[in-house]
Amino acid sequence: MKKLDHSQEYLRVLTIAGSDSGGGAGIQADLKTFAALGAYGMSAITVLTAQNTLGVAGIHAAPSDFLAAQIDAVASDIGVHAVKIGMLHSPELVHTVAQAIDRHALPHVVLDPVMTSATGARLIEAPAVQALVAELFPRAALITPNLDEAALLLGRPVDSAADMPIAAQALLQMGARAVLLKGGHLPGEQVLDLLIERGAEPHAMQHERVDTRNLHGAGCTLSSALAVFLAQDLPLRLAAEAARSYVLDAIKEGALVTTGQGVGPLNHGFSPRATVLRQPKA
């Protein structure tokens, strides 16, 4: 009888985020992204939302002790190679996640500071914004705000390409270790994103804008893809470029697909990759 090989393990990525009942963003987009990129996805749900392509109809936050129980259950048994953090509705949830990161020494943390939906609904309590900065900026390897989120974090508008490096530097000064500032909300035929790490020159990344309204969950997808590539120990710049490439292709492949009556989702599964297996680290 052939001896079974138990020496391999899945690349395991945990999403700590909100549930999108419409399937386009949040936990659902994260898990689709993990699977499409060959990772084993796990989840800790922070809030339930009732939403579709037209907007958010309701938000129900998970109790903080139950959020902690979800993270503890995953981390203590299965293990975690990287973490994506999305919607955290309240300061209590932010504090719970920060404690869990420390308790389990969770690696490669990507923080997507979700504050508004694609349809403009506010998704975070005001005190939670300050908690994000104080407790999660220092614990995250990278934060991935869009321009609206950067403006809320900084308390001033960020509405031009010229503002982006200034805003990114200001976010570093607030405690972030690295910032991927997403410029997709700016008008124009080119989309500019800016990656900046402490002590390094800004790295600008551009691509041609895709003519589509199907962009629901693009930010969730980008941060999830980043977590997968960081779990593979790619340098941050290469991980950012690979994640952007995946998101751009997912947007292109879903650009003409009709889902609902509003802002549709990406096509996460346009070209699924083989499951990533690796040897456990000693």
C-alpha positions as CSV (number, residue, x, y, z in Angstrom):
1,M,0.0,0.0,0.0
2,K,1.3,3.4,-0.9
3,K,2.2,5.6,2.1
4,L,0.2,8.8,2.3
5,D,2.1,12.0,2.2
6,H,0.9,14.3,5.0
7,S,3.8,16.7,4.7
8,Q,2.0,19.3,2.6
9,E,-0.4,22.0,3.6
10,Y,-2.7,24.5,1.9
11,L,-1.9,28.2,1.7
12,R,-4.3,29.4,4.3
13,V,-5.7,32.9,4.3
14,L,-8.3,34.4,6.8
15,T,-10.7,37.1,6.0
16,I,-12.1,39.1,8.9
17,A,-14.9,41.2,7.2
18,G,-18.6,41.7,6.7
19,S,-21.0,39.5,4.8
20,D,-22.5,40.8,1.6
21,S,-25.8,39.0,1.0
22,G,-25.6,40.0,-2.7
23,G,-22.3,38.1,-3.0
24,G,-20.3,40.9,-4.7
25,A,-18.1,42.2,-1.9
26,G,-17.1,41.5,1.7
27,I,-16.6,37.9,2.9
28,Q,-18.1,36.5,-0.3
29,A,-15.7,38.4,-2.6
30,D,-12.8,37.5,-0.4
31,L,-13.5,33.8,-0.4
32,K,-14.0,33.8,-4.2
33,T,-10.7,35.6,-4.6
34,F,-8.8,33.1,-2.3
35,A,-10.2,30.2,-4.2
36,A,-9.5,31.7,-7.6
37,L,-5.9,32.3,-6.6
38,G,-5.3,28.8,-5.2
39,A,-5.6,29.6,-1.5
40,Y,-7.7,27.9,1.2
41,G,-10.0,30.6,2.5
42,M,-11.3,30.9,6.1
43,S,-13.6,33.6,7.5
44,A,-14.5,35.5,10.7
45,I,-17.7,37.5,10.0
46,T,-17.8,41.0,11.6
47,V,-21.2,42.1,10.4
48,L,-24.2,40.9,8.4
49,T,-25.4,43.2,5.7
50,A,-28.6,43.0,3.8
51,Q,-27.6,44.4,0.4
52,N,-27.7,43.9,-3.3
53,T,-26.4,45.8,-6.4
54,L,-28.6,48.8,-5.6
55,G,-27.5,49.4,-2.0
56,V,-27.3,48.4,1.6
57,A,-30.7,47.9,3.4
58,G,-29.4,46.9,6.8
59,I,-26.4,46.2,9.0
60,H,-26.2,43.8,12.0
61,A,-22.9,43.7,13.8
62,A,-21.6,40.4,15.3
63,P,-21.0,40.5,19.1
64,S,-17.3,41.1,19.7
65,D,-16.9,38.0,21.8
66,F,-18.3,35.8,19.0
67,L,-16.0,37.5,16.5
68,A,-13.1,36.6,18.8
69,A,-14.3,33.0,19.0
70,Q,-14.4,32.7,15.2
71,I,-10.8,34.0,14.9
72,D,-9.6,31.8,17.8
73,A,-11.2,28.7,16.4
74,V,-9.5,29.1,13.0
75,A,-6.1,30.3,14.3
76,S,-5.7,27.7,17.1
77,D,-6.5,24.7,14.9
78,I,-6.0,25.3,11.2
79,G,-3.4,28.1,11.3
80,V,-3.1,31.3,9.2
81,H,-0.6,32.4,6.6
82,A,-2.1,35.8,5.9
83,V,-5.1,38.0,7.0
84,K,-7.3,40.4,5.1
85,I,-9.3,42.7,7.3
86,G,-12.4,44.5,5.9
87,M,-15.5,46.0,7.4
88,L,-15.2,46.7,11.1
89,H,-18.4,48.5,12.1
90,S,-17.6,49.6,15.7
91,P,-14.6,50.4,18.0
92,E,-15.4,47.2,19.9
93,L,-14.9,45.1,16.8
94,V,-11.6,46.9,16.0
95,H,-10.3,46.3,19.5
96,T,-11.3,42.6,19.3
97,V,-9.4,42.1,16.0
98,A,-6.3,43.9,17.3
99,Q,-6.2,41.7,20.4
100,A,-6.6,38.6,18.2
101,I,-3.7,39.7,15.9
102,D,-1.5,39.9,19.0
103,R,-2.8,36.8,20.7
104,H,-2.1,34.6,17.6
105,A,0.8,36.6,16.1
106,L,-1.1,36.7,12.9
107,P,1.2,37.4,9.9
108,H,0.9,39.4,6.7
109,V,-2.1,41.5,7.8
110,V,-3.7,43.6,5.0
111,L,-6.2,46.2,6.2
112,D,-8.8,47.5,3.8
113,P,-10.4,50.4,5.8
114,V,-14.0,49.9,4.5
115,M,-16.1,52.9,5.3
116,T,-18.6,53.3,2.5
117,S,-20.2,51.0,0.0
118,A,-20.0,51.4,-3.7
119,T,-23.5,52.9,-3.6
120,G,-22.5,55.5,-0.9
121,A,-23.9,53.9,2.3
122,R,-21.8,54.6,5.4
123,L,-20.5,51.3,6.9
124,I,-18.6,52.4,9.9
125,E,-19.3,54.3,13.1
126,A,-17.3,57.5,13.5
127,P,-15.4,56.4,16.7
128,A,-14.3,53.2,14.8
129,V,-12.3,55.4,12.4
130,Q,-10.0,56.6,15.3
131,A,-9.8,53.0,16.6
132,L,-8.6,51.8,13.2
133,V,-5.8,54.3,13.1
134,A,-4.7,53.7,16.7
135,E,-5.0,49.9,16.9
136,L,-4.7,48.4,13.4
137,F,-2.5,50.8,11.4
138,P,0.6,49.7,13.4
139,R,-0.4,46.0,13.2
140,A,-1.0,45.8,9.4
141,A,1.7,45.2,6.9
142,L,-0.3,47.3,4.4
143,I,-3.5,49.5,4.3
144,T,-5.4,49.9,1.1
145,P,-7.7,52.9,1.2
146,N,-9.4,54.5,-1.7
147,L,-9.5,58.3,-2.0
148,D,-12.8,58.7,-0.2
149,E,-11.5,56.5,2.7
150,A,-8.2,58.4,2.8
151,A,-10.1,61.7,3.0
152,L,-12.2,60.4,6.0
153,L,-9.0,59.2,7.7
154,L,-7.2,62.4,7.1
155,G,-10.1,64.8,7.6
156,R,-9.4,66.6,4.4
157,P,-10.2,66.1,0.6
158,V,-8.0,63.9,-1.5
159,D,-9.3,64.7,-5.0
160,S,-6.4,64.8,-7.4
161,A,-3.4,62.8,-8.5
162,A,-1.2,65.5,-7.1
163,D,-2.8,65.0,-3.7
164,M,-2.1,61.3,-3.6
165,P,1.6,61.2,-2.6
166,I,0.9,63.8,0.1
167,A,-2.0,61.8,1.4
168,A,-0.1,58.6,1.4
169,Q,2.8,60.1,3.3
170,A,0.3,61.5,5.8
171,L,-1.1,58.0,6.4
172,L,2.4,56.7,7.0
173,Q,2.8,59.4,9.6
174,M,-0.4,58.3,11.3
175,G,1.2,54.9,11.9
176,A,0.7,52.8,8.7
177,R,3.7,50.7,7.7
178,A,2.8,50.8,4.0
179,V,0.0,52.3,2.0
180,L,-1.6,51.3,-1.3
181,L,-3.7,54.4,-2.2
182,K,-6.3,53.6,-4.8
183,G,-7.1,56.4,-7.3
184,G,-9.9,54.7,-9.2
185,H,-12.4,57.5,-8.1
186,L,-10.5,60.1,-10.0
187,P,-11.8,60.9,-13.5
188,G,-9.8,60.1,-16.6
189,E,-8.9,57.3,-19.0
190,Q,-6.1,56.1,-16.7
191,V,-6.4,54.7,-13.2
192,L,-3.5,55.5,-10.9
193,D,-2.7,53.6,-7.7
194,L,0.2,54.6,-5.5
195,L,2.2,52.2,-3.3
196,I,4.5,53.7,-0.6
197,E,6.5,52.1,2.1
198,R,8.4,53.7,4.9
199,G,11.8,54.8,3.7
200,A,11.1,54.1,0.1
201,E,10.1,56.1,-3.0
202,P,6.5,56.0,-4.0
203,H,5.7,53.3,-6.7
204,A,3.0,54.5,-9.2
205,M,1.0,51.8,-11.0
206,Q,-1.4,52.7,-13.8
207,H,-3.8,51.0,-16.1
208,E,-6.4,51.9,-18.7
209,R,-9.8,52.4,-17.2
210,V,-12.4,49.7,-18.1
211,D,-15.7,51.1,-19.2
212,T,-18.1,49.3,-16.9
213,R,-20.3,49.9,-13.8
214,N,-19.5,46.4,-12.5
215,L,-17.0,47.4,-9.9
216,H,-18.8,46.3,-6.7
217,G,-16.2,44.6,-4.5
218,A,-13.1,45.7,-6.4
219,G,-11.5,47.0,-3.2
220,C,-12.3,43.9,-1.3
221,T,-10.9,41.7,-4.1
222,L,-7.7,43.7,-4.3
223,S,-6.9,43.4,-0.6
224,S,-7.8,39.7,-0.6
225,A,-5.5,39.1,-3.6
226,L,-2.7,41.0,-1.8
227,A,-3.1,38.8,1.3
228,V,-2.8,35.7,-0.9
229,F,0.4,36.9,-2.6
230,L,1.9,38.1,0.7
231,A,1.2,34.6,2.1
232,Q,3.4,33.3,-0.6
233,D,6.2,35.6,0.7
234,L,6.3,37.8,-2.4
235,P,7.9,41.3,-1.8
236,L,5.2,43.9,-1.2
237,R,5.7,45.6,-4.6
238,L,5.4,42.4,-6.5
239,A,2.4,41.3,-4.5
240,A,0.7,44.7,-5.3
241,E,1.4,44.4,-9.0
242,A,0.1,40.8,-9.1
243,A,-3.0,41.7,-7.1
244,R,-3.8,44.6,-9.4
245,S,-3.3,42.5,-12.4
246,Y,-5.8,39.9,-11.1
247,V,-8.4,42.5,-10.2
248,L,-8.1,44.3,-13.6
249,D,-8.6,41.0,-15.4
250,A,-11.6,40.2,-13.2
251,I,-13.1,43.6,-14.0
252,K,-12.6,43.1,-17.7
253,E,-14.1,39.6,-17.7
254,G,-17.2,40.8,-15.9
255,A,-17.5,44.2,-17.6
256,L,-20.5,43.2,-19.8
257,V,-22.2,40.8,-17.5
258,T,-25.6,41.9,-16.1
259,T,-26.1,41.0,-12.4
260,G,-29.0,42.9,-10.7
261,Q,-30.1,46.4,-11.6
262,G,-27.2,48.4,-10.1
263,V,-23.5,48.2,-9.6
264,G,-22.6,44.6,-10.5
265,P,-19.7,42.4,-9.3
266,L,-16.4,41.3,-10.8
267,N,-15.9,37.9,-12.4
268,H,-13.6,36.4,-9.8
269,G,-13.5,33.0,-11.3
270,F,-12.5,34.0,-14.9
271,S,-9.4,31.8,-14.7
272,P,-9.0,29.8,-11.5
273,R,-5.5,28.7,-10.5
274,A,-4.4,25.5,-9.1
275,T,-4.5,25.0,-5.3
276,V,-1.2,26.1,-3.7
277,L,0.4,23.4,-1.6
278,R,3.6,23.9,0.3
279,Q,5.8,22.3,2.9
280,P,5.2,23.4,6.5
281,K,7.8,25.7,7.9
282,A,9.8,24.3,10.7
